[in-house]
Amino acid sequence: MHPHSARRMASIGWRDRFVALRNLPPLLKMVWATSPLLAGGGLALRLLAAVVPVTALWVGKLIIDQTVKIISGDATGSISRIWLLLGAELALAVLGDVLGRCITLCDSLLGDKFTNHVSLRLMEHAGKLDLVSFEDPAFYDKLERARRQTSDRMGMLALLASMLQNGITLVFLSAGLVWFSPWFLVVLVAALAPVFLGESHFAQLGYSMLYRWTPQRRQLDYLRFLAASNQSAKEVKIFGLSPYLIQKAEELFSSFYFENCRLAVRRAAAGSALNLLPTATYYGAYALILQRTLSGSLSVGDLTFLAGAFLRSRTLLQTMFANLTNVSEQALYVKDLFDFFDTQPTVVSKPGAIPAPRPISKGFEFRQVSFSYPGSSRLVLRDVSFRLERGQKIALIGENGAGKTTLVKLLARLYDPTSGSILLDGIDLREYDVDDLRREIGVIFQDYVRYDMKARDNIGLGRVEELFNQERIESSAQKSLASSVISGLPAGFDQMLGRRFEGGVDLSTGQWQKVALARAYMRDAQVLILDEPTASLDARAEYEVFQRFSDLTRDKTAVLISHRFSTVRMADRILVLEDGTVLEQGSHKQLLELGGRYAELFELQAAGYR
């Protein structure tokens, strides 16, 4: 995290907390939208439950007064009335228990639905964001904090509902206290205020600490993943990394634990000292009520009711202040959730965007295209200009970091240029509907995804609306030579791939690459982009793949990225990229005759085979 951000979070004050409370109404609206029945039902049950404690306390007072009258020989005392009141108290106890269980049930069901609802909204919103966002560590910190809200914030909502319930109960209890002495309530609130302020101060420190530690907690999660993942298990064992990973994780955990421990100890010590004031206030009030009862001004029932009302009021106020502290603290975390939802993509379709051309008539043109990542002044591409005609195949070569993959991401409009423009059939890409445009582009990147799903799904996801089109899936597998891989699997196209789930079968890197190629063919797009498509294949498999690729893309526009000159020779035109610029372009023969960078790289690679 940037040092300035850390200092800002360390200085969170009351203004920040009250600003954060603005996130409660939209959060409550989200909860209500999750299930109006459960939310409304839980609220109604709490309103009813709020009256039960006061009623039970008043019934207890009446029982005691009747008992005292009978013992003292007062003719107004009635044993039958005592039994009637006792029955009423029993009914209230049962009602309170039933209401409590129903409230817990509603909260549990609503919590599950809300967690799922927010998780789905997070997935939906993440799917809309720019690719560049997922390449920014600060974004991952924001995403991590937002993810933690999907389950953690139902506790805050329960606190809000509890505060409402306690507030109604407190109103009824306060009526009795005000009747006895209006100052009782004032003194009680004044005594609890320091406790509230103290807890609020430490809550602010707690949030600041967790905010600062977001990157380290992500790192800790990553270390846990590395230490116990099938993707890393081979290297962890071969290189003996387990002790190192455990040590790194323990260092991070210990640092976080000790900082949290110091804060927790300070909070406990301060809380214990501040709680002495409301405790002394309660016993002072209790002594006054007892003195008034002994003087005959109050009945024994009055004593019981007022003492109970004062004790309950103190407990309720203390709970409400603590809950208010927690709510204002957690409202800061809710801000993280809505901050994530407020993150908006920049690569979007304009109003009135036009559909992608079908078929493409002219092709693509890059006009002085430059690109840099947000917040960076370094240009990854600088003034790149070239044409990609319809049905033409071009190859991109260059050293790592030359800008090859960035260029194809711009072509697929995963990024927008920082300056310059990319045209398709003479129209800027930004004028097209972005989703419709991408339907006409099939891509397999070097870091393709290995989905822990069935073989048919791994291919069918290339065009998800055709996921159940078995004929198309099998045709795509044949085009990429993945059919020979799948025919050898125990369950064929229904075989679970990967080791994440029971019954899964892992494939070799080359086999996975054929499956990923099938996913690109499944797209059946007008433009096919292959980023190092044969990097993990042997020489024979590479030859077979490109023979089929040449046949299958005869009428399609294609872009190849490869370090193998045996691959790029088949392209109509080759672009040599260096430091983000197009250094040379032409056919294989033309570039060799030019005797420039391409010829140099070709000779270096050819020498390795001699």
Disulfide bonds with the S-S distance in Angstrom:
none
